[in-house]
Amino acid sequence: MQNKSTMTAFPERGASRADVLAALTDHRAKDLKSDGQAFAFVYDAGEELRELAREAFASCMGINGLDPTVYPSARKIENGVVSACLELMHAPEGAVGTATAGGTESVLLAVKAARDFARKTRPEIKQPKMLLPETAHACFHKAAHYFGVDVVVVDVDEQFRASVADVKAKFNDDVILIVGSAPSYAHGVVDPIAALADFAKEKGVLMHVDACVGGCVLPFMRENGESIEAFDFELPGVTSISMDLHKYGFAPKGISIVLQRNRQLRAAQYYACANWSGYAIVNATTLGSKSVAAMGAAYALLHHLGREGYRAKVRSMWDATKLLVQRIDDTDGVELVARPDTNLFAFRTTDGDVFELADRLTECGWHVQPTYAFGRSPAHIHLTIDPGNAGRAGAFADDLTKCLRDLPAPIEPPAGVVAMLSQLGETEVDPEMLMEQLGIKDGQLPHRAADIHRLINAAPPDVRQQLLILFIGELFS
C-alpha cells in the first residue's frame, strides 16, 4: 500500500469498477448502521422501503432541476411532492411550496423571504429582527448570520415551550418574523403555535413554523386519534412552514420542503439575475443546478406508503416513545428533561454522570446523542425514535436500567484543561496536537468519549464553536 504522503489523489490510470466500488465499501465500514440500534441521525423505515428509495433515486439521477422547461419531469415530481405536503399542512387556496436540499435550506429560504418581503413592504426597517425561541434549531442562527437579520432570543418555560409573554415583551417595529417549532428537536415539544400565530397576525408580521421533524409525524398522530393542537396553515397567522422528507418521510438525504401561504411570499424567496453575459437565471433555492434524485425517492415513498402506511409507521414510533417514557418515569436515576409531544425526547441523570451513562450505552451497542447544557436545558441524552429502533425500545430500556447501576456521580473535568480550552481564539492552537490529546484518531471519537464530552460541556458556547471549527477543519485537511 502506498504511503499517505506519496499516494496520488487523482490517479493517472483508472481503477476497475470492482476496485472503486470495493474502496467505497471499505470507506463505509465504520459508518453508523441502520440496524435498529441507532437513536440519532437515522430515520429508518426498513429495507423494503430503502430499496424502493434507492431505485427511485437512481432513476432520477440524470434530472437537473435548474430548468424545468428542459426537464419537465422535474416540475412534475416537485409539484407532486409539494402538493402532498400542502395538503398535509391544510394549506389554503393559493399556497405554494419549493423542494430544497434539506431543513437548513428550507429555513434559510424562509428567513430570506421574510427579509426581502419586508424590504418591499416595510422599507422603513433598517435592521430586521427575528423573534427566535431559545430552543429553535441552530439553522435559524445560521440564516440570520447569512442574511443580516438580528436574532432576539425568546425565553422558554419549564417544559421548554416558547414564552408567548416574552415574545410580546420583546416585539418591536423592526421584527419581521416570529418562529415556532413543531416540535423542537432537542426536547420534542411543540411551541404554542396558535398563540404565536395569533400575535403575529395581530402585529402584521410573518410567522414561520419549523416542522422539519414533525411535519411527517404530527398529522398522522392526529389521524391515529392523538390530541394534536393545530400547528399548520389551519392557523391564519402561519405564513410559512418547513418540513423534511428525509427524516420521517423516510427519503434519502437531502429533500425538504418550504411552504409559503401565497405567491408573493414565495416570490421574495426567489433569486433572479439577468445582469451577465450568459443565460438568464432564476433560482427558487440557494442552489443553481439542483438534483431531483432524493425528491424522486420522496415522491415514490409518499405514493407507495400513502396515508395508511405513514399512519402505521407513526403509530409504531409513538408506541415505542410511550414505552420508553414510562420506563424512564419508573426508573430511579433518570428523568425526562421535558414530556415529549412526539417521538423524540431528552432525558438526564438525576445523580449520576450523564456522559458515563452515554458511554455505557455505547458499549451495549446503542448509538445515542449526548447533548451539552445550554440555557435552561441541562446536559442530557437525546433519542429519536424511528420504525427501525421502535421494535428495540424494550431492549434499550433494559440496557438503560443495567447501565445505571453503580453510575458514578457527575465528574468535573480538569480545571486546567478547561482554562486552556477557554483561550481558544486568543492563542494559536495546533489542531493535530489537540486532536491527539483528546484521543480523536482518523476522525473518530474514542470508544469512551465521556472525558471529551465533559470538557466541551464545561466550556462556554463560543469556545464550543471554536472547538467544532477546529475539529471539522482538521477532518477535512
C-alpha positions as CSV (number, residue, x, y, z in Angstrom):
1,M,0.0,0.0,0.0
2,Q,1.2,3.5,-0.8
3,N,2.3,5.8,2.0
4,K,-0.4,8.5,2.6
5,S,2.2,11.3,1.9
6,T,3.0,9.8,-1.6
7,M,-0.4,8.5,-2.6
8,T,-1.8,10.1,-5.7
9,A,-5.2,11.7,-5.1
10,F,-6.0,11.8,-8.8
11,P,-4.7,8.6,-10.4
12,E,-3.0,8.6,-13.8
13,R,-4.8,5.3,-14.8
14,G,-8.3,4.4,-13.7
15,A,-9.0,1.5,-11.4
16,S,-11.5,-1.2,-12.2
17,R,-15.2,-0.9,-11.5
18,A,-14.9,-3.6,-8.8
19,D,-11.9,-1.9,-7.1
20,V,-13.6,1.5,-6.9
21,L,-16.8,0.0,-5.5
22,A,-14.8,-2.0,-3.0
23,A,-13.0,1.1,-1.9
24,L,-16.3,2.8,-1.3
25,T,-17.5,-0.2,0.7
26,D,-14.3,-0.1,2.8
27,H,-14.8,3.7,3.5
28,R,-18.2,2.9,4.8
29,A,-17.1,0.2,7.1
30,K,-17.3,2.3,10.3
31,D,-20.4,4.3,9.3
32,L,-23.5,4.3,11.6
33,K,-25.7,1.4,10.6
34,S,-29.5,1.3,10.1
35,D,-29.9,-1.7,12.3
36,G,-32.3,-0.6,15.0
37,Q,-29.5,0.3,17.4
38,A,-29.2,3.9,16.5
39,F,-31.2,6.6,18.3
40,A,-29.8,9.6,16.3
41,F,-29.1,10.5,12.7
42,V,-31.0,7.5,11.3
43,Y,-34.6,7.6,10.1
44,D,-35.1,4.0,9.1
45,A,-38.3,2.5,7.8
46,G,-36.9,-0.8,6.8
47,E,-35.0,-2.5,3.9
48,E,-38.0,-2.8,1.6
49,L,-38.5,1.0,1.6
50,R,-34.8,1.7,1.4
51,E,-34.7,-0.5,-1.7
52,L,-37.6,1.4,-3.3
53,A,-35.9,4.7,-2.4
54,R,-32.6,3.5,-4.0
55,E,-34.3,2.6,-7.2
56,A,-36.3,5.8,-7.4
57,F,-33.2,7.8,-6.5
58,A,-31.1,6.1,-9.3
59,S,-33.9,6.6,-11.9
60,C,-33.9,10.4,-11.2
61,M,-30.1,11.0,-11.1
62,G,-29.9,12.5,-14.6
63,I,-32.6,15.1,-13.9
64,N,-31.4,18.7,-13.4
65,G,-34.0,20.8,-11.6
66,L,-32.2,24.0,-12.7
67,D,-34.5,24.4,-15.8
68,P,-37.9,22.6,-15.6
69,T,-38.6,23.6,-19.2
70,V,-35.8,21.4,-20.3
71,Y,-36.5,18.7,-17.7
72,P,-40.3,18.7,-17.4
73,S,-40.1,15.7,-15.1
74,A,-38.5,18.0,-12.5
75,R,-41.6,20.1,-12.5
76,K,-44.0,17.2,-12.3
77,I,-42.1,15.4,-9.5
78,E,-41.6,18.6,-7.4
79,N,-45.3,19.7,-7.9
80,G,-46.4,16.2,-6.9
81,V,-44.3,16.2,-3.7
82,V,-45.1,19.8,-2.8
83,S,-48.9,19.3,-3.4
84,A,-48.9,16.3,-1.0
85,C,-47.2,18.4,1.7
86,L,-49.5,21.4,1.1
87,E,-52.5,19.0,1.6
88,L,-50.9,17.6,4.7
89,M,-50.4,21.1,6.2
90,H,-54.0,22.2,5.4
91,A,-52.8,24.8,3.0
92,P,-55.4,27.4,1.7
93,E,-56.1,28.1,-1.9
94,G,-53.1,29.9,-3.5
95,A,-50.4,28.4,-1.1
96,V,-47.2,27.2,-2.8
97,G,-44.0,25.5,-2.0
98,T,-40.5,24.6,-3.1
99,A,-38.4,21.5,-2.7
100,T,-35.0,22.1,-1.1
101,A,-31.8,20.2,-0.2
102,G,-32.6,20.0,3.5
103,G,-34.2,21.6,6.5
104,T,-31.4,24.1,6.8
105,E,-32.0,25.3,3.3
106,S,-35.8,25.4,3.9
107,V,-35.2,27.7,6.9
108,L,-32.6,29.8,5.1
109,L,-35.2,30.4,2.4
110,A,-38.0,31.2,4.8
111,V,-35.8,33.8,6.6
112,K,-34.6,35.2,3.2
113,A,-38.2,35.5,2.0
114,A,-39.2,37.3,5.2
115,R,-36.3,39.8,4.9
116,D,-36.9,40.5,1.2
117,F,-40.7,40.8,1.7
118,A,-40.1,43.3,4.5
119,R,-37.7,45.3,2.2
120,K,-40.5,45.6,-0.2
121,T,-43.5,46.2,2.1
122,R,-41.8,47.8,5.1
123,P,-38.8,49.8,3.7
124,E,-38.6,51.9,6.9
125,I,-37.0,48.9,8.7
126,K,-33.2,49.3,8.6
127,Q,-32.2,46.4,10.7
128,P,-34.7,43.5,10.6
129,K,-35.1,41.3,13.6
130,M,-36.4,37.7,14.2
131,L,-38.0,36.5,17.4
132,L,-36.5,33.1,18.0
133,P,-37.1,30.7,20.9
134,E,-34.0,29.5,22.8
135,T,-34.9,26.0,21.6
136,A,-35.2,26.8,17.9
137,H,-32.8,24.9,15.6
138,A,-29.4,26.3,15.1
139,C,-30.0,26.8,11.4
140,F,-32.1,29.9,12.2
141,H,-29.0,31.5,13.7
142,K,-27.2,30.4,10.5
143,A,-29.9,32.1,8.4
144,A,-29.7,35.2,10.5
145,H,-25.9,35.3,10.0
146,Y,-26.1,34.8,6.3
147,F,-28.9,37.3,5.7
148,G,-28.1,40.1,8.2
149,V,-31.1,39.5,10.4
150,D,-30.8,40.2,14.1
151,V,-31.8,37.3,16.4
152,V,-33.9,38.3,19.5
153,V,-33.8,35.2,21.7
154,V,-37.2,34.3,23.3
155,D,-37.3,32.6,26.7
156,V,-38.9,29.2,27.2
157,D,-40.9,27.8,30.1
158,E,-40.1,24.8,32.3
159,Q,-41.3,22.5,29.6
160,F,-39.2,24.3,27.0
161,R,-42.1,25.8,25.1
162,A,-41.6,29.3,23.8
163,S,-42.9,32.0,26.1
164,V,-45.7,34.0,24.4
165,A,-45.4,36.6,27.1
166,D,-41.7,37.1,26.3
167,V,-42.5,37.3,22.6
168,K,-44.9,40.1,23.3
169,A,-42.5,41.8,25.6
170,K,-39.6,41.7,23.1
171,F,-41.6,42.6,20.0
172,N,-40.9,46.0,18.3
173,D,-41.4,47.6,14.9
174,D,-38.2,46.1,13.5
175,V,-39.5,42.5,13.9
176,I,-40.1,40.8,10.5
177,L,-40.5,37.2,11.6
178,I,-41.7,35.1,14.6
179,V,-40.6,31.5,14.8
180,G,-42.1,28.4,16.5
181,S,-41.1,24.8,16.4
182,A,-43.4,21.8,15.9
183,P,-41.6,20.2,17.6
184,S,-38.3,21.5,18.8
185,Y,-35.6,18.9,18.1
186,A,-33.9,18.8,21.5
187,H,-36.9,18.1,23.6
188,G,-39.7,17.0,21.3
189,V,-42.2,19.6,22.5
190,V,-44.4,21.8,20.3
191,D,-44.4,25.5,20.9
192,P,-47.7,27.3,21.5
193,I,-48.1,27.8,17.8
194,A,-51.7,29.1,17.9
195,A,-50.9,31.8,20.3
196,L,-47.7,32.8,18.5
197,A,-49.6,32.9,15.2
198,D,-52.5,35.0,16.6
199,F,-50.0,37.5,17.9
200,A,-48.1,37.6,14.5
201,K,-51.3,38.2,12.6
202,E,-52.3,40.9,15.1
203,K,-49.0,42.7,14.5
204,G,-48.9,42.1,10.8
205,V,-45.6,40.1,10.7
206,L,-44.8,36.8,9.2
207,M,-44.8,33.6,11.3
208,H,-42.7,30.5,10.4
209,V,-43.3,27.1,11.8
210,D,-40.3,24.8,11.8
211,A,-41.9,21.3,11.3
212,C,-38.8,19.8,9.8
213,V,-39.0,17.0,12.3
214,G,-42.8,16.9,12.9
215,G,-44.2,17.6,9.5
216,C,-44.5,13.9,8.6
217,V,-45.4,12.8,12.1
218,L,-47.8,15.1,13.8
219,P,-50.5,15.0,11.1
220,F,-50.5,11.2,11.2
221,M,-50.6,11.2,15.1
222,R,-53.7,13.2,14.7
223,E,-55.2,10.8,12.2
224,N,-54.3,8.0,14.7
225,G,-56.5,9.7,17.3
226,E,-53.9,11.5,19.3
227,S,-54.8,15.0,20.6
228,I,-52.6,17.3,18.5
229,E,-53.3,21.0,18.5
230,A,-53.3,22.9,15.2
231,F,-49.8,24.0,14.2
232,D,-50.0,24.5,10.4
233,F,-51.9,26.6,7.8
234,E,-55.1,25.9,9.7
235,L,-53.9,28.9,11.7
236,P,-54.3,32.1,9.7
237,G,-51.3,33.7,11.2
238,V,-48.9,30.9,10.0
239,T,-47.3,32.2,6.8
240,S,-44.6,29.6,6.1
241,I,-43.7,26.0,7.1
242,S,-40.6,23.9,6.7
243,M,-40.8,20.1,6.7
244,D,-38.2,17.4,5.9
245,L,-39.0,14.4,3.8
246,H,-35.5,12.9,4.5
247,K,-36.4,12.5,8.2
248,Y,-39.8,10.9,8.8
249,G,-40.8,10.9,5.2
250,F,-38.0,8.3,5.1
251,A,-36.5,9.6,1.8
252,P,-32.7,9.7,1.3
253,K,-30.8,12.9,2.1
254,G,-31.4,15.6,1.1
255,I,-35.0,16.6,0.5
256,S,-37.0,19.1,2.4
257,I,-39.9,21.4,1.6
258,V,-40.6,25.0,2.4
259,L,-44.2,26.1,2.0
260,Q,-45.5,29.7,1.7
261,R,-49.0,30.8,2.3
262,N,-49.1,32.8,-1.0
263,R,-47.1,33.5,-4.2
264,Q,-46.0,36.9,-3.0
265,L,-44.0,35.4,-0.2
266,R,-42.5,32.8,-2.4
267,A,-41.5,35.5,-4.9
268,A,-39.5,37.1,-2.1
269,Q,-37.7,33.7,-1.7
270,Y,-36.6,33.6,-5.4
271,Y,-33.4,35.0,-6.8
272,A,-33.2,36.1,-10.5
273,C,-30.3,37.6,-12.4
274,A,-30.1,38.9,-16.0
275,N,-27.0,41.1,-15.3
276,W,-24.4,39.0,-17.0
277,S,-23.5,37.8,-20.5
278,G,-24.9,34.2,-20.1
279,Y,-28.3,32.8,-19.8
280,A,-30.9,34.5,-17.6
281,I,-31.1,32.8,-14.1
282,V,-33.9,32.3,-11.8
283,N,-33.4,30.1,-8.7
284,A,-36.1,29.0,-6.3
285,T,-33.5,27.8,-3.9
286,T,-29.9,28.7,-2.9
287,L,-28.7,26.1,-5.4
288,G,-28.4,26.5,-9.2
289,S,-28.1,23.0,-10.6
290,K,-30.4,21.0,-8.4
291,S,-30.6,17.2,-8.1
292,V,-34.0,15.7,-8.3
293,A,-32.8,12.2,-7.2
294,A,-33.8,12.5,-3.5
295,M,-37.0,14.3,-4.5
296,G,-37.8,11.4,-6.8
297,A,-37.3,8.9,-3.9
298,A,-39.6,11.0,-1.7
299,Y,-42.3,11.0,-4.5
300,A,-42.0,7.2,-4.7
301,L,-42.3,6.7,-0.9
302,L,-45.2,9.1,-0.5
303,H,-47.2,7.3,-3.2
304,H,-46.2,3.8,-2.1
305,L,-46.9,4.2,1.6
306,G,-49.9,6.5,1.3
307,R,-51.6,7.9,4.4
308,E,-52.3,4.4,5.7
309,G,-48.7,3.4,5.6
310,Y,-47.5,6.6,7.3
311,R,-50.1,6.2,10.0
312,A,-48.8,2.7,10.7
313,K,-45.2,3.8,10.9
314,V,-46.1,6.8,13.1
315,R,-48.1,4.5,15.4
316,S,-45.2,2.2,16.0
317,M,-42.9,5.1,16.8
318,W,-45.3,6.7,19.2
319,D,-46.0,3.4,21.0
320,A,-42.2,2.9,21.4
321,T,-41.8,6.5,22.7
322,K,-44.6,6.0,25.3
323,L,-42.9,2.7,26.4
324,L,-39.5,4.4,26.8
325,V,-41.1,7.5,28.6
326,Q,-42.9,5.2,31.0
327,R,-39.7,3.2,31.7
328,I,-37.8,6.4,32.4
329,D,-40.6,7.6,34.7
330,D,-40.4,4.3,36.6
331,T,-36.6,4.2,36.8
332,D,-34.5,5.7,39.6
333,G,-31.6,7.8,38.5
334,V,-33.0,9.3,35.3
335,E,-35.8,11.7,34.4
336,L,-37.3,13.4,31.4
337,V,-36.0,16.9,30.6
338,A,-39.4,17.6,29.2
339,R,-42.5,15.5,28.4
340,P,-42.5,15.0,24.7
341,D,-45.4,15.7,22.3
342,T,-44.0,13.4,19.7
343,N,-41.4,10.7,19.0
344,L,-38.1,12.4,20.1
345,F,-37.1,13.4,23.6
346,A,-34.4,14.1,26.1
347,F,-33.6,12.5,29.4
348,R,-31.0,13.3,32.1
349,T,-29.4,11.6,35.1
350,T,-30.5,12.8,38.5
351,D,-27.5,11.9,40.5
352,G,-25.0,10.2,38.1
353,D,-22.7,11.2,35.3
354,V,-24.7,11.5,32.1
355,F,-21.7,11.2,29.9
356,E,-20.5,8.0,31.6
357,L,-24.1,6.7,31.0
358,A,-23.8,7.5,27.3
359,D,-20.5,5.6,27.1
360,R,-22.1,2.6,28.8
361,L,-25.0,2.6,26.4
362,T,-22.5,2.8,23.5
363,E,-20.7,-0.3,24.9
364,C,-24.0,-2.1,24.9
365,G,-24.2,-1.4,21.1
366,W,-26.6,1.6,21.1
367,H,-25.9,4.9,19.4
368,V,-27.3,7.8,21.4
369,Q,-26.7,11.5,21.3
370,P,-25.1,13.2,24.3
371,T,-26.0,16.8,24.4
372,Y,-24.5,19.7,26.3
373,A,-26.1,22.1,28.7
374,F,-27.3,25.4,27.4
375,G,-29.6,28.0,28.9
376,R,-32.4,26.3,30.9
377,S,-31.6,22.9,29.3
378,P,-29.2,20.6,31.3
379,A,-26.7,18.1,29.8
380,H,-28.7,15.2,28.6
381,I,-29.1,12.2,26.3
382,H,-31.3,12.7,23.2
383,L,-33.2,9.9,21.5
384,T,-35.0,10.0,18.1
385,I,-37.4,7.1,17.6
386,D,-37.9,5.6,14.1
387,P,-39.6,2.5,12.9
388,G,-36.3,0.7,12.9
389,N,-35.4,1.2,16.5
390,A,-39.1,1.2,17.7
391,G,-39.0,-2.6,17.9
392,R,-35.9,-2.5,20.1
393,A,-37.3,0.0,22.6
394,G,-37.8,-2.6,25.3
395,A,-34.3,-4.0,24.9
396,F,-32.9,-0.4,25.1
397,A,-34.8,0.2,28.3
398,D,-33.5,-2.9,29.8
399,D,-29.9,-1.9,29.0
400,L,-30.6,1.6,30.3
401,T,-31.5,0.1,33.7
402,K,-28.4,-2.1,33.7
403,C,-26.1,0.9,32.7
404,L,-27.5,3.0,35.6
405,R,-26.1,0.5,38.2
406,D,-23.3,2.0,40.2
407,L,-23.2,5.0,38.0
408,P,-20.6,7.5,39.4
409,A,-21.5,10.9,40.5
410,P,-21.0,13.7,37.9
411,I,-17.3,14.1,37.2
412,E,-15.8,17.6,36.8
413,P,-13.2,17.9,34.0
414,P,-9.7,19.1,34.9
415,A,-9.9,22.9,35.6
416,G,-6.5,23.5,33.9
417,V,-7.7,21.9,30.6
418,V,-11.0,23.8,30.7
419,A,-8.9,27.0,31.2
420,M,-6.7,26.1,28.3
421,L,-9.7,25.5,26.0
422,S,-11.2,28.8,27.1
423,Q,-8.3,30.6,25.5
424,L,-9.2,29.3,22.0
425,G,-9.5,32.2,19.6
426,E,-6.9,34.2,21.6
427,T,-3.9,31.9,21.1
428,E,-2.8,29.7,18.3
429,V,-3.7,26.0,18.7
430,D,-2.2,23.1,16.8
431,P,-5.3,21.2,15.7
432,E,-3.5,18.0,15.1
433,M,-1.9,18.1,18.6
434,L,-5.3,19.0,20.2
435,M,-7.0,16.0,18.4
436,E,-4.2,13.7,19.6
437,Q,-4.5,15.0,23.2
438,L,-8.3,14.4,23.1
439,G,-7.8,10.9,21.7
440,I,-9.5,11.6,18.4
441,K,-8.0,9.5,15.6
442,D,-9.0,9.3,12.0
443,G,-12.0,11.5,12.6
444,Q,-13.4,9.1,15.2
445,L,-14.1,9.8,18.8
446,P,-12.5,7.3,21.2
447,H,-14.7,4.4,22.2
448,R,-15.2,6.0,25.6
449,A,-15.8,9.7,24.9
450,A,-17.1,10.9,28.3
451,D,-14.0,12.9,29.1
452,I,-14.3,14.8,25.8
453,H,-18.0,15.5,26.4
454,R,-17.3,16.7,29.9
455,L,-14.7,19.2,28.6
456,I,-17.0,20.6,25.9
457,N,-19.9,20.7,28.3
458,A,-17.8,22.8,30.7
459,A,-16.7,25.3,28.0
460,P,-18.9,28.3,27.1
461,P,-20.8,28.2,23.8
462,D,-18.3,30.4,22.0
463,V,-15.4,28.1,22.9
464,R,-17.5,25.1,21.8
465,Q,-17.9,26.7,18.5
466,Q,-14.2,27.3,18.1
467,L,-13.6,23.6,19.0
468,L,-16.0,22.4,16.4
469,I,-14.4,24.6,13.7
470,L,-11.0,23.2,14.6
471,F,-12.3,19.7,14.7
472,I,-14.1,19.9,11.3
473,G,-11.2,21.8,9.7
474,E,-8.8,19.1,10.9
475,L,-11.0,16.3,9.5
476,F,-11.0,17.9,6.0
477,S,-7.4,18.9,5.8
